[in-house]
């Protein structure tokens, strides 16, 4: 119990917050009697309340941007893991209306990405809009759509317990200690335990598919996938209890170096494509690229100075980048060039042949694993 209390305190969940969280869950009757799904839904309630608290604390003053971005990154993590889990369930048990349900998941991520992009550009009222949307999601989506599939499983006698046991044995799920602590608090159950999916490729696929990140420009997708690989590797290292400190530091150092290299190679590629095909918003896009370079350099400096939180902060930065830049700003490139994709591919080939773009085997292998055997 002491360990659970310590984890709750680390999450900033004091006695009043605990009581409000429990009462909100009970009052809105959100329980589906599917423990892993309930755990994820409880975690969503916690994130909504945390975001709302930041608004109340700010009370008209400047929002703590780093904290808000961290919460938005956690919301992205929730969406990735939860929607993957639900959609795998739909496939395993052939639930009716699965495609419609999955479309609503895509809408959630799109809305979250748009608000993250707005907050990044200084529109802090978008946080209020996001909180309102998330509360509506709880009452409309969970109470209607999720209860629909939960009732279907119960009525058909689907053996969800055996299904989840297999998923746990395969380590196909990630449930962190914070989520377990919040679940125990609200449900008063010890039924779910911490587990980490340490398969980097599996986690990359979840993020890629859940967030619909494809630009339909193979070289850009290949480079984005490698960035996701970095996020996953660093995240796993930062949350591991068994990894030696020296090993964790080596991974952090390598990822910081890779992120710096990524910034040079990817932004050079993207900016050459935008220049060649006269992308109208290139100036603003390039300013965001510079912002990426700056936060990577800042985290690298913190790491060199011995900041033990530098790796975790970089994970939050990179998740927010996936959310606000790749999902929104890079998608604008896709829309602008949708009638010129063959010409873009031909231009990219020229850049590869001239040595201006470097392709690495590990990046190609990851791209082929996620996207299928496609020509880069």
HELIX and SHEET records of a PDB file:
HELIX    1   1 UNK A    2  UNK A   10  1                                   9    
HELIX    2   2 UNK A   15  UNK A   27  1                                  13    
HELIX    3   3 UNK A   35  UNK A   58  1                                  24    
HELIX    4   4 UNK A   65  UNK A   93  1                                  29    
HELIX    5   5 UNK A   98  UNK A  120  1                                  23    
HELIX    6   6 UNK A  125  UNK A  137  1                                  13    
HELIX    7   7 UNK A  138  UNK A  146  3                                   9    
HELIX    8   8 UNK A  147  UNK A  156  1                                  10    
HELIX    9   9 UNK A  160  UNK A  169  1                                  10    
HELIX   10  10 UNK A  177  UNK A  187  1                                  11    
HELIX   11  11 UNK A  200  UNK A  210  1                                  11    
HELIX   12  12 UNK A  218  UNK A  239  1                                  22    
HELIX   13  13 UNK A  245  UNK A  276  1                                  32    
HELIX   14  14 UNK A  282  UNK A  304  1                                  23    
HELIX   15  15 UNK A  310  UNK A  321  1                                  12    
HELIX   16  16 UNK A  322  UNK A  329  3                                   8    
HELIX   17  17 UNK A  330  UNK A  337  1                                   8    
HELIX   18  18 UNK A  341  UNK A  353  1                                  13    
HELIX   19  19 UNK A  361  UNK A  371  1                                  11    
END                                                                             
